[in-house]
Amino acid sequence: MRSRVTGACALLALATAASLNAQRPTLSPAVRAYVTVDTPVVALIHARVIDGTGSPARDDQTLVIRDGKIAALGSSQSNAVPIGAQVIDLTGRSVIPGLVMVHEHLFYPTGPGVYGNLAESFTRLYLAGGVTSMRTGGNMNGFGEIGIKRAIDAGKKPGPWIDATGPYLEGPGLGLDQVHELTGVDDARRMVNFWAEAGATSFKAYMHITRAELGAAIAEAHKRGLKVTGHLCSVTYREAARLGIDDLEHGFFVATDFVANKKPDECPGQNAGLAALAVVDPSSEAVRSLIAELVKRHVALTSTLTVFETFVPGRPLPPGLEVLEPQLRAQFEQRHTATAANTTSIFVAVFTKARAMELAFARAGGLLLAGTDPTGGGGVIPGYSNQRQLELLVESGFTPLEAIRIGTLNGATFLGRADRVGTIAVGKFADLVVIAGDPSTRIGDIRNVQTVFKRGVGYDPAKLIESVKGKVGLY
């Protein structure tokens, strides 16, 4: 990835490093209610270790956790268990790094044009699903996401480490009262600086931003060592790459580069973009040229197959619907039934082609990331959807080991945290997921999460889920 850490950015990098190495916080009783393992030294013995690098799984390993970090890793035959350690036998089970997901949300569609702040339930579900680090992909809650991030960091609430994105950088045209409309370049700069000072650590550009506004926002964010991603429409992927954007959301699903006669700084509408994508040849020169441009300019791409799967006829109901408040569950199930009846849906063609393009991007050397986007029309449930995203990557043509790397190391690399999380290695934080089975050969086993370790503290996913079951949508 590009390095822009100079001057003030260097200070930010030092502060981030200090934060990463800080002592673990004292956990509140509210957090301890979900903890099953919290001793200074823990030995996970006879485990299958899938380290997140893409390397083959290693059987019969002993992993020693000391004070929240991985202190030792090696064969159970030669790696001694420290005296006094809490020993956990993981025969038949696997350990993967904690998932690092980079298009997540703490809000959900609760009515027509209305998105409810569900930070309390969503952060628990993310952690229960094995997500130990995440970036929010756009903010409709203002200070809410920054506040819950700080509460989690302080040990007051359970949840993943959060890279909190500021409110959307969006121009006129979306029509949502919860989203501020930029008035020009100066307003874009002001938004970035205000929210960075308030505690936001990432920014997301949205569909109706202009090239000038996007360029100004990127420049201001980069001065602070912060990154900008985008769900774009008015600005093409190629234009955004040349402006220096760091990441593009939703794979190629929302690219308008293939729309004929697209006007500069105008969003032709999502339907026009989808129609163009439905007829494009994934192996065409136009696609290969765009991928080459993104790779050359080190622009990452976030795959969010889970949200688009809900629009494709014939796909299964997404997992986790039982945690929703009953009315929200019924609302989505009705939409799923209507989607299944739409035999002429454009998403049938688009889903296939966009997935092929994501695979081509990764094979060309691009940094493919994973996220889930629990917005859309509902049905994308945090934690459950993160596991489903890895299943869909394998369905797209990636191996299970590649999918796990995309959901762990790639995300950590993009967030600048790969020196501490994203892989299983001595010296890194003990952010780990214990899974019954072997997801390196059967990616569906990724759903069998038994314990989630965050900085060496083991959480019970069943307790986290039970605490919000049937109530997601209320808080």
PARO-836414 format. One record per residue (C-alpha): x, y, z. Coordinates in steps of 0.5 Angstrom, whole numbers. Last residue first. Example, Ala and Ser with C-alpha at 12.3 -4.5 7.8 and 13.67 -1.06 7.14 Angstrom:
<nodes>
((27 -2 14))
((25 -9 16))
</nodes>
This chain:
<nodes>
((-62 -3 41))
((-69 -5 38))
((-68 -7 32))
((-64 -14 34))
((-69 -16 40))
((-71 -23 38))
((-64 -25 41))
((-60 -20 44))
((-57 -23 50))
((-57 -30 47))
((-52 -28 42))
((-47 -26 47))
((-48 -32 51))
((-48 -37 45))
((-41 -33 43))
((-38 -34 49))
((-32 -30 50))
((-25 -31 51))
((-20 -26 53))
((-13 -26 50))
((-13 -20 46))
((-20 -22 44))
((-21 -29 44))
((-28 -32 41))
((-30 -39 43))
((-34 -44 40))
((-35 -41 33))
((-38 -47 28))
((-40 -42 22))
((-33 -42 19))
((-35 -50 18))
((-38 -48 12))
((-31 -47 9))
((-30 -54 9))
((-22 -55 7))
((-19 -50 11))
((-25 -49 15))
((-24 -55 19))
((-28 -57 25))
((-31 -54 31))
((-28 -47 31))
((-24 -43 36))
((-23 -36 34))
((-17 -32 35))
((-15 -25 37))
((-9 -26 41))
((-5 -20 40))
((1 -21 36))
((8 -23 39))
((8 -30 36))
((4 -31 30))
((-3 -32 28))
((-5 -27 23))
((-9 -21 22))
((-7 -18 28))
((-1 -14 31))
((4 -12 26))
((-2 -13 21))
((-6 -7 24))
((-5 -1 18))
((-12 -2 17))
((-11 -4 10))
((-6 -10 12))
((-11 -12 18))
((-16 -13 12))
((-12 -17 8))
((-10 -21 14))
((-16 -23 16))
((-22 -24 12))
((-18 -24 5))
((-14 -29 9))
((-20 -34 11))
((-22 -33 3))
((-15 -35 1))
((-15 -41 5))
((-22 -43 3))
((-20 -43 -4))
((-23 -37 -8))
((-27 -39 -14))
((-34 -35 -13))
((-37 -40 -8))
((-31 -39 -4))
((-32 -32 -3))
((-39 -33 -2))
((-37 -38 4))
((-33 -32 7))
((-38 -27 6))
((-43 -32 10))
((-38 -32 16))
((-39 -24 16))
((-46 -25 15))
((-47 -29 21))
((-43 -24 25))
((-47 -18 23))
((-54 -20 20))
((-55 -18 13))
((-63 -19 12))
((-65 -12 11))
((-66 -8 5))
((-59 -5 4))
((-56 -5 11))
((-52 -10 14))
((-46 -8 9))
((-42 -15 9))
((-34 -14 9))
((-28 -17 6))
((-22 -14 3))
((-19 -15 -4))
((-12 -12 -5))
((-10 -13 -12))
((-5 -17 -15))
((-8 -19 -22))
((-11 -25 -19))
((-15 -21 -14))
((-18 -17 -19))
((-20 -23 -23))
((-23 -26 -17))
((-27 -19 -16))
((-29 -19 -23))
((-32 -26 -23))
((-36 -24 -17))
((-39 -18 -21))
((-41 -22 -27))
((-45 -28 -23))
((-48 -23 -19))
((-50 -18 -25))
((-53 -23 -29))
((-58 -26 -23))
((-58 -19 -21))
((-62 -16 -27))
((-68 -20 -24))
((-73 -23 -29))
((-75 -29 -25))
((-78 -24 -20))
((-81 -29 -15))
((-75 -31 -11))
((-75 -23 -10))
((-82 -23 -7))
((-81 -28 -2))
((-74 -25 0))
((-78 -19 1))
((-83 -22 5))
((-78 -25 10))
((-75 -18 11))
((-81 -16 14))
((-83 -22 18))
((-76 -21 21))
((-77 -14 22))
((-83 -15 26))
((-80 -21 30))
((-74 -17 33))
((-68 -20 29))
((-64 -25 32))
((-68 -31 29))
((-65 -28 22))
((-58 -31 23))
((-57 -34 17))
((-59 -31 10))
((-65 -34 7))
((-62 -38 1))
((-61 -35 -6))
((-66 -37 -12))
((-68 -30 -14))
((-62 -25 -13))
((-63 -19 -8))
((-61 -22 -2))
((-54 -24 -5))
((-52 -17 -6))
((-52 -15 1))
((-48 -22 3))
((-43 -21 -3))
((-39 -15 0))
((-33 -15 -3))
((-28 -9 -1))
((-23 -7 -7))
((-16 -4 -5))
((-13 2 -9))
((-6 1 -10))
((-5 6 -16))
((-3 0 -21))
((-8 -5 -18))
((-13 0 -19))
((-11 2 -26))
((-10 -6 -28))
((-17 -7 -26))
((-20 -2 -30))
((-16 -4 -36))
((-18 -11 -35))
((-25 -9 -35))
((-25 -5 -41))
((-20 -10 -45))
((-26 -16 -44))
((-25 -22 -39))
((-31 -20 -35))
((-35 -18 -41))
((-40 -13 -40))
((-48 -14 -41))
((-50 -14 -33))
((-45 -9 -31))
((-48 -4 -36))
((-55 -5 -33))
((-53 -5 -26))
((-50 2 -27))
((-56 5 -30))
((-60 2 -25))
((-56 5 -19))
((-57 12 -22))
((-53 16 -28))
((-50 20 -22))
((-47 26 -25))
((-40 29 -24))
((-38 28 -31))
((-43 25 -35))
((-44 18 -37))
((-44 17 -45))
((-44 9 -44))
((-44 7 -37))
((-38 2 -36))
((-34 6 -31))
((-41 7 -27))
((-38 2 -22))
((-43 0 -16))
((-43 -8 -17))
((-35 -8 -18))
((-33 -10 -11))
((-38 -7 -6))
((-34 -1 -4))
((-27 2 -7))
((-21 3 -3))
((-15 8 -2))
((-18 14 -6))
((-12 18 -9))
((-15 22 -14))
((-13 18 -20))
((-16 12 -17))
((-23 16 -16))
((-23 18 -23))
((-22 10 -25))
((-27 8 -21))
((-32 13 -23))
((-35 19 -20))
((-42 20 -20))
((-43 13 -17))
((-39 12 -12))
((-39 7 -5))
((-32 10 -3))
((-26 9 2))
((-22 15 5))
((-16 13 9))
((-13 17 15))
((-6 19 16))
((-8 26 18))
((-6 30 11))
((-9 24 8))
((-16 26 10))
((-15 33 8))
((-13 31 1))
((-18 25 0))
((-23 30 2))
((-21 35 -3))
((-21 30 -8))
((-28 28 -7))
((-30 35 -7))
((-27 36 -14))
((-29 30 -17))
((-37 31 -14))
((-40 27 -9))
((-47 24 -11))
((-46 17 -9))
((-42 17 -3))
((-35 18 0))
((-33 14 6))
((-28 17 12))
((-24 13 17))
((-21 15 24))
((-27 19 27))
((-25 22 33))
((-28 29 34))
((-22 32 31))
((-23 27 25))
((-30 29 25))
((-29 37 24))
((-23 36 19))
((-26 31 14))
((-33 35 14))
((-29 42 14))
((-25 40 8))
((-32 37 4))
((-35 44 6))
((-29 48 3))
((-30 43 -4))
((-38 44 -4))
((-44 45 -1))
((-44 37 2))
((-51 34 4))
((-51 32 11))
((-54 25 11))
((-60 23 16))
((-65 27 12))
((-64 22 7))
((-66 24 0))
((-59 22 -4))
((-59 27 -9))
((-55 33 -6))
((-47 31 -5))
((-45 26 0))
((-39 25 5))
((-42 20 9))
((-41 21 17))
((-34 19 20))
((-32 12 20))
((-30 9 26))
((-24 4 26))
((-27 -1 31))
((-24 -6 36))
((-29 -11 36))
((-35 -12 42))
((-36 -12 49))
((-38 -6 53))
((-34 -2 59))
((-27 -5 57))
((-24 2 55))
((-23 0 48))
((-31 -2 48))
((-33 5 51))
((-29 9 46))
((-32 5 40))
((-39 6 43))
((-37 13 43))
((-34 14 36))
((-40 10 33))
((-45 15 37))
((-42 21 35))
((-45 22 28))
((-50 16 28))
((-51 16 20))
((-44 13 19))
((-41 10 13))
((-37 3 12))
((-35 2 20))
((-28 -1 20))
((-28 -8 24))
((-23 -12 28))
((-25 -18 33))
((-30 -21 28))
((-31 -28 30))
((-39 -28 30))
((-40 -27 37))
((-36 -21 36))
((-40 -18 31))
((-46 -20 34))
((-44 -16 41))
((-43 -10 37))
((-49 -11 33))
((-54 -11 39))
((-51 -4 42))
((-50 -1 36))
((-57 -1 33))
((-58 6 31))
((-64 5 27))
((-64 7 19))
((-70 10 16))
((-72 11 9))
((-78 6 9))
((-77 3 16))
((-72 0 21))
((-66 -1 16))
((-60 -2 20))
((-55 1 24))
((-48 0 27))
((-45 -2 20))
((-39 -6 17))
((-35 -5 11))
((-28 -7 13))
((-28 -14 16))
((-22 -16 20))
((-24 -23 23))
((-20 -26 29))
((-14 -31 27))
((-16 -38 26))
((-16 -44 31))
((-19 -50 29))
((-22 -56 33))
((-22 -64 33))
((-17 -64 39))
((-18 -57 42))
((-16 -58 49))
((-16 -52 53))
((-10 -51 59))
((-10 -46 64))
((-3 -44 65))
((0 -45 72))
((7 -49 69))
((8 -47 62))
((6 -52 57))
((12 -55 53))
((12 -54 45))
((15 -60 43))
((10 -65 41))
((4 -60 41))
((8 -57 35))
((9 -50 35))
((7 -43 38))
((9 -39 43))
((7 -32 47))
((1 -30 43))
((-1 -24 46))
((-6 -22 52))
((-2 -23 58))
((1 -30 56))
((-3 -34 50))
((1 -41 49))
((-1 -44 42))
((0 -52 42))
((-1 -55 35))
((-3 -62 33))
((-5 -60 26))
((-2 -54 21))
((-7 -51 16))
((-4 -50 9))
((-1 -43 8))
((-6 -37 6))
((-3 -32 11))
((-9 -33 16))
((-5 -38 21))
((-10 -44 20))
((-8 -48 27))
((-11 -54 28))
((-11 -55 36))
((-8 -60 40))
((-7 -55 46))
((-9 -48 47))
((-5 -46 53))
((-7 -40 57))
((-3 -35 61))
((-6 -29 65))
((-13 -32 66))
((-19 -30 63))
((-23 -35 59))
((-31 -35 59))
((-33 -28 58))
((-40 -26 57))
((-42 -23 63))
((-35 -20 64))
((-37 -15 59))
((-43 -12 64))
((-38 -13 70))
((-33 -8 67))
((-27 -11 64))
((-20 -7 66))
((-17 -5 60))
((-11 -9 56))
((-5 -5 57))
((-3 -1 51))
((1 -4 45))
((-4 -2 40))
((-5 5 43))
((2 6 43))
((3 4 35))
((-3 9 34))
((0 15 37))
((6 13 33))
((3 13 27))
((-1 19 29))
((5 23 30))
((8 21 23))
((2 23 20))
((3 30 23))
((10 30 19))
((10 25 14))
((6 18 13))
((3 18 6))
((6 11 5))
((2 7 -1))
((0 0 0))
</nodes>
